């Protein structure tokens, strides 16, 4: 029999703005994280502040934004109009307060709900805002959203604009660290979308002249492009399109009002549809949509009046209206692409011919693989029914639009003991486990046919749901969890090769990670310390005097499920797999996985010497 509890007026609580944000941060900034993922909360905090400075530039005020990140302290300085001095405190500490409710002042702004900087304020140990305009200045300082100091200066020689400084609260963002790679990518996106804007980050300048064309140019190798990038611009729309010679899947970069909509939305769906429709009409052929879009690399940016996003982090557009005198988002994009892409193809017959050849090649390959694909899908369905390889998370048992999708993680591990430990200790709501059987195949140089013929790859592809597009990826974080020995390293390399060869966008978009697990356990009767490096082991031994018990973990299977909870919970350490901008994927795979044995041997020997020198110095 259920125990009944009293439900009275005393059970009803009203939280003030900062209490609510700190109690439910996920409602405002998505997931928290430690900075190892590009959508972790500390980057959302930076973005929320930066969006306000971008909006100033869009309104024609201030062409430069200065950003400094030293340790955990962030400073963002723009040279826009400055916050009205009498409202400096209100705009960062009163909910539903901001200039963007006045659509005359901010017609196509990124942030419209007056929440962003309040969330940054509430979730920071230290927060300071300073505004300068008309030769006067006002500033306010806060701790965790609580006002601690405010000043007014009647006379100042400072340039007009706004300066925001903050330090994220380490009790909320545990063990966090800002990664420059993610910040630089964010800043580059801002300058691609705002030609004429200069962003200076820790002394480095970022600027773009050609918008989305620059985005595609800098994210792809010129030798891999089937034809020169098609770059089309309209009043409130910009697109860039090309096809890869070697990439199998579709790759899209989408933006709304300067916001990188990593999960797409109505505008991206309309764009994909418009490309197919235009190509079919141009060639007068009813080509299959997948053949037209295979290997496509493209970007779209639109500006919408008062856009509606599906979450506070604004990663997916939900609204269907462009606003103003425009028709719907779908109609506007379809009309623009149909007119401008069709015109381009008529004026550039060489490009049109290459696109058609690519479509026909994709059609032949699809038909050749059709039988294999059907058998592969049937095998994947049977495997799913019997739950042999994948132990899914509960998020996927219900609505696919679950708010916790950003938290979903798939651990790819090897062996029954390791997968068993993770399975027993995981969070069944958001964490899933895929178990490998032995080492995966080295797929370098092989065609995508092997993905369907090889059981491991086929089932992994099915589990991730990435056969057609990254947009359908079922897990936000894909984590390779292998032993920290030679065999484990080899498995990591083979899995990374699989993704680079067939699904590079999983890495490009920051979804692939390596799980760091402790090498040592150092403990006494009172305390246990898990050590991930030799240095941490030495420090732990010094701390736990006299002689503590030291255990060297040889593999994941030796770590009990109770212990594993520490390593895949709040304190989970992940190393993101990132691509080197200076080397193409083909060059990368050729060097590490190709038949260049002497060159690779020299590389290994040289780097081994460097590593040994570092150890000796310590």
N, C-alpha and C positions, 0 to 999 in steps of 0.2 A: 504494500500500500504506500502511495506517494506521501511524503511529508509535506503538509501545507504550511506556507509561511505567510505572515501578515504582510499586506500590501497597503500602506497608508501614505499620508502626505509626507511623512518623514523619509519615505523611500525616493521621493522626487528631489533631484538635485539640479541646480542651474550652474553651469560652469562659465567662467568668464572666457574671453576669446583665447588667451594664452594657455589656460588650463586645458581647454578642449583640443587645441593644436598639439600640445605636448602629450596628452593622453591618447590621441588618435592621429599621430603624424601621417600614417598611411593614407588618410583621407585627403591630405593636402599635397603630399610630395611623392606618393607611391611607396615603393619599398625603401628601407633604410640602407642597409649594406655598409661596406667598409671602404668603398672606392674602387673595388676591383672590377665593377661592372659599370658601363657608361650610363646606365639609368639609375644608379644608386643615388640616394637622397642628397649627398653633398654636392653633386653636380646640378641637381634640380634647384638647390638653394642658389648656386651661382647663376643659373639660367634665369631664375625669377628676378634677380637684381639686374642682370644684364638686359633682359627684355625691356625694362623701363628705359634704359639708355638707348636701346635700338629704336624704340618708339619715338624718342626725341629726334634721332637722326632722320627717321621717316617723315617727321613733321617739319624737317628742314632746319633743325637746330643742333649744331655740333657735328663735325665730320670725323672726330677722333674719340676713341674710348681707350682709356688706360686701365690695364688690369695687372695687379701684382698678387702673387700667391707665394708667400714665404712661410714654410712649415704649414701650419693650419690656419694662418690668418689670410683672409681674402680682402682685397681692396679694389673697388670698381669706381672709376672717376670718369664722368662724362662732361661735356662742355655744352650741354643743352640749355634750356631756359631756366632750369633750377626749380625746385618745388616752391610754391608760394610760401613765404617764410612763416606765416601764421598757421600753416597746416603741416609743418614738418613732423611734429609729434603724431598728429592724427593719422597721416597717410601710412604710417608704419605700425600703428598700434590700435586703430579702430577699424573693426570689420566693416566691409561694405562702404569704405571711404576711398575715393580716388578720382583722378581726372578723367578716367576712361569711361565713366558713365555718360559723359558728355560727348556724344558721337561726333559733334562738330569739331571738337579738339582732337579726337583720336578716332578717325573714321575706320581704319582697318588695323586696329591694334592687335598685338599678340595676347596681352592679358586684359581681360575685361571684367573680372569679378571682384577686384579689389582685395584679393587674398594674399597674393604672392609674397610681398615684402613683410607682411605680418607673420607669415609662416617662417620666413628666414629669421625674423626678430625673435619669435617665441622659441625657436629651436637652436638658438645660439647662446653660448656662454657670454659672449660680448658682441654688442651690435651698436654701431654708431652711424648716424646719418647727418650729413652736413649739406646745406643748400646755400648757394651764393647767387644773388641777382640784384641788380640796381645798386651795386656798390655796398650792399649789406649782406650779412651772413647769419644763419641760424643753424644750431646743431643740437642733437639730442643723443644721449647714451642710454643703453639698456643692458640688463642682465636677465637672460631667459624671459624676455618680454616685459620686464619690470623697469620702468623709467628710473634712472639713477642720477641723471644730470642733464640740464639743458642750458644753452647760452644764446645770447643775441649780440651781434656786433653791428654797430651803427655805421662803421666805416671800415672798408676792407679793400685791398688792391687785388684780391684773388679774382681769377677769371670766373665768369658765371658758370653754373652747372651744379651737378649733384655728385657727392662722394659718399659711398657706402662702404663701411668696413665691418667684417663679422668673423667670428670664430665659431664653427659648429660645435654644439654641445657633445663632448665625448661620452657622456652618460647615455646619450641617445644613439649617436653614431660611434659604435665601439671599435677601437683600434683602427680608425679610418686613416686614409692616406690619399691625397690628391695625386692622380696620375696625369702627367702632362700630355700623354698621348690622347687621352679622351678630351681634355680641355682644348687642345689644338684642333682636333676634329670639329668640335662644337664651334670654335671661333672661325674656322675656315668656312663652315656652313653659313655663318652670319655674314661674312664678307662676300661670299658667292651670291647671296640673296640681296645684298645691298651694295651694288657697285658705287664706288665713291667713298665708301666708309673705310677708315683705317682703324684697326684694333692693334694696340701695342700690348703684348703679354710678356711680362718679365724681360722687357727690352727688345723682343722680337716683333717685327711688324708684319701684319697680315692685311692683304689688299687684293681685290679682284677687279679686273676690267671687263671680263666677258661672262660674268655670272655663272649660270649652270653649265655652260660649255667648259669653263675652267674646272668645275667640279668633276665632270666626267674625265677630262684630260688628266687631272692629277690623281684620279682613282683607278686609272687603267693604263696599261702599257700601249704606247702608240703602235707597236708592231702587231698587237693583238686585235686592233680595230679592223673590221671588215671594210669600212668606208669612213670618210671624214664625218665628224659629229654634225648632225643636223641640229641647228640652233634656231628656234623660233620664238619671237616675242610679241606680246599683245599688250593691251592697256593694263589688264590685271592678271596676266598669265605669261609664263615663260616655260618652255620645254626644251629638252636636249635629248637626242635619240641617236643611238648607234647599235651595232651588233658586234659581238665578239666572234673571233674565228675559232676559239677553242672552248669557251665556257659553255656548259650545257644548260644551265637554268636561267631563269629571268632575274634581272636585278633592277630594282627601282629605288630612287631617292625621291621622297615626296615632302612637300612643305605647304603650310597654310599660314599666311601673314607672318612669314619668317620662322615659324615653328616647325621643327623637323618631326613630321608625323610618321614615326618609325613603324607604326601599326597600320598605316594607310588610312582608308576611310572612303567616303563617297567620291572624293576627287580622284583618288587613285583608281578606283573601280571604273569610273567614267573614262579616265585616260587609257587604261588597258582596252576597254571596249572600243574607244574611238580609233585607236591604232588599227585594230582588227578590221573595223568597218571601212576605214579609209583605204587600207591595203587591198581588201577584197574588191572595192569599187574601182580602184585604179587599174588593177590587172584584169578585172572582169572575171575573176575566179573565186569560187567559194572555198578558199583554203581553210583548213582546220585552224582554229584559233591558237592551239598549242604550237603549230608549225610556224605561224607568223611571229609569235612572241619568243620562240626558242632562241636562247643566247642573247636576247635583247638587254642592253644596258641603257637606262634612261633616267631622266629626272623631270619632275614637274613642280612648279611653284605657282600658287594662285593667291589672290587677295580677296577676302570675303568680308562683307559687312557683318559685324557681330557674329563670328563663327561659334558654333556649338560643338564642343569636343565631348568625347565619351568619358573623360576622366579629368581631374584637376591637372594631371601632368601633361595633358594636351597631346597625346601621342596618336590619337585617331579622330578624324573629323566625322562628326555625326550629322551635321546639318546638310540640307539639300538645297538651300537658297543661297544665291550669290549676294543678294541685297541690292538696293538701288533700283535702277531700271533694267537690270540684267534678268534673264530667265533663270532656271534652276542650274545648279552646278553641273549636272549631267549634260544638259542641253548646251550650255555655254562652252564646255570643254569639247564636246562632240563637234560643234560648229567650227570652233577655232582650229582643231586638228584637221578636220575634213578639208577646210579651205587652204590652210597654210602648208600642211604636209603634202597634199595633192599638188599644189603649185610647185613645191620644191622638187618633187619627183619628176614632174614634167620638165622642169628647167635643168635637172641633173640626171640625164638618162643613164650615165655610168653607175651612179648609186642605185637607181631603180633596178638596173640589171643585176647588180650584186645582191640586192635584197631578194629578188625573185629566185636566184640560184640558191641562196641560203634556205629559203622556204621549201624549195623542191628537195634539197638535200635532207632537211628535217623531216619532210614527208616520207622519203624513202626509208630513213632510219626508223621512223615511228612504225611503219608497216613491217619492216624486218623484225622489229622488237615486239610487235603486237602479241604474237603467240607466247613469247617468253614472259612478257609483262603479265599476261592473264594468269599463267601458271604461277608466277612469282606472287601475285596478289592473293591467289587462292592459298598458297603456302603461308603467306603472312596472316591471313584470316584464321587459318587452322591453328597456327602457332599462338595467335592471340586468344583463341578460344581455350586452348589448353594451358595458357599462361606459362609457357616454358622459358621464354627469354625475358619478357617484360613484366615487371610488377609495377603497375601504374599507380598514380596518385588520385585521390578522391576528387580533386578539382575537375578532372576530366570525366567524371561519372555523371555530371549534370550539365548545366548550361556552359557552352564553350566561351561565353562572354563573361565568365566568372571574374570578379574584381581581383582575385588572387592570382590571375594568370602570370603577372609579372614576377611572382615569387616561385613559380614552378621550376623544378630542377630535375634533370635526368642524369643519374650517375651511370657511366659506362664502366663496368669493372670486369675483371677476368677471374674465373674460378668460382667454385661453389662456396668455399669458406669465406672469401672476401665479400661476395655478393650477399651471402647469408648474414654477415655481420652488419652490413649497411642496411639491408632490408629490415632487420629487427630493430635497428636504432633510428631509422629515418622518421621524419614527420610524414605520416601517411597522407596527410591532406595535400601537401605540395611537392613531395619528393618521390620520384620514381627510380627504379633500378633496372638497367638492362645488362644481362649477364652474357659475356663472351665465352666461347669455348675455345681455349687455346689462343694462339696468336692469329690475328687477322691477316688476310692476304696482302702482299705488297702490290698495290694496284697502279703504281706509277707506269704511265705509258699505255695503260689498257683503256678500252672504250667503255662506255656506260653499260654495255651489254653485261659486263661482269657484275654490275650492281644487282641485276635481276637473277643471274645464274648462281651467284655466291650467297649461300643461306644467311651468313652473318650480316653482310651488307644489305641484303634485301630486307631482312627483318628490322635492321637498324633504321633504314630509310623509312619503312612503314611506321615504326614507332615514333619517329620524329615528324612524319607527315610532310616531307619536303620534296616529294617526287616532282611536283609541278612548280611550286613557288615557295619562297621563304615566308611569304605572308601567312601561310598555314602552319608554320612551325608550332608544335604543341608544347614545347618547353622553352622558357625564356633563357634558361641557363643549361648548357650541355657540358657536363663535367666528366673528364677522363680521370678515373680513380684506379690507379695501378700501384703495384709495389714500387718502393724506391730503390730498386736494384736494376741490373743490366736488362733483364727480361722485361721488367716494368717499363723502363725507358724505351725499349724497342717497340713495345705495344703502343705506347704513346705516339711514337714517330709514325707507325703504320696507320694509326687512326687519324692523325693530323694529315697524312698524305691522302687518305680517303676523302676528307673534307676539302682539301685544297684541289684535288683532282676533279671532283664532281660537284661539290657544294661550297665553293669558296666564300659565298656571301654569308654563310654561317659564321665564318671567322671575321670577314670584313665588317659585319654589323655587330661584332662584339658579343657573340653568344657562346663561344667555346673557351673552356677553362681547364686547368690542371688542378686537381685537388692536392693540397699539401697536407700530409699526415706526419705526425711526430716520428722522429727516428729513435728517441730515447724517452724513457719514463724514469724520473728521479724522485724518490719518495722516502719519507720516514714515517713515523707513527702519526704525526700531526698534519703533514702536508704532502701533496703530490704535485709535481711540476712536469709538464710535457714539453719536450725540447725538440725543435725542428732543425737545429743546426748544432754543430760541435761547440760553437761559442756559447749557445744557450745552455748546453749540457754543463760546461765548465762553470758558468755563472750559477746554475742551479745547485751544483755540488758545494760551491762556496757558501751559498745561502743556507742549505740544509745540513749544517755541521752538527754533530760528528758524522762519520761515514754513513751516507744514505744508501739505500738499495737502488741499483741502476739496472734497468732492463733495456736491451737493444732490440727494437722491433724489426724483424726480418721481412715481414709481409703484413698486408692488411688483415689476413686471416688470423693473425696472432693477437689482434686487438679485439677485446670482448665487446659485444654490443653495448654494454653499459658505458664503456669508455668511449666508444665511437660516437655517442651522442654529443660529446664535447666538440668533436672535430667536424661535424656536419650540422651543427646548430648555429647559435648566434655568433660563436667565435670561429666559424669556418674560415679557413684561409684558402683563397683561390688565386691562382696566377693566370691572368688572361692570356690567351694565345693571340698574338698580334702579328700583322704583316709588316715587313720592312718596306717602306716607301721607295727605297733605292733599288729594289730587286723585284722583277716580275714573278708571278707564280710559276711560270714555265722555267725561269732561271733558277728559282728556289728549289723546285722539285728535281730539276736536272742535276743540280749540284749535290744535294743531299741523298737523292735516291737513284740517280743515273749511274752510268758506267764510267765515271771519271775517277776511278780508284786512287791513282797517284796524287791528284790534286786534293782529294778529300783527306787522304792520309796526311798530307802536309798540313792541312788546316787543323786536323785533330791534334797532331804533334805540337804545332805552334800554340794552340789554345791550352793544351795540357801543361806546357811549360809555364804559361802565364798563371794558370791555376796553382801550380806547385809553388811558384814564386810568392803568390799571395799568401799561401798557407805558411810558408817559411817566415814571411814578414810578421804574421800574427804570433 
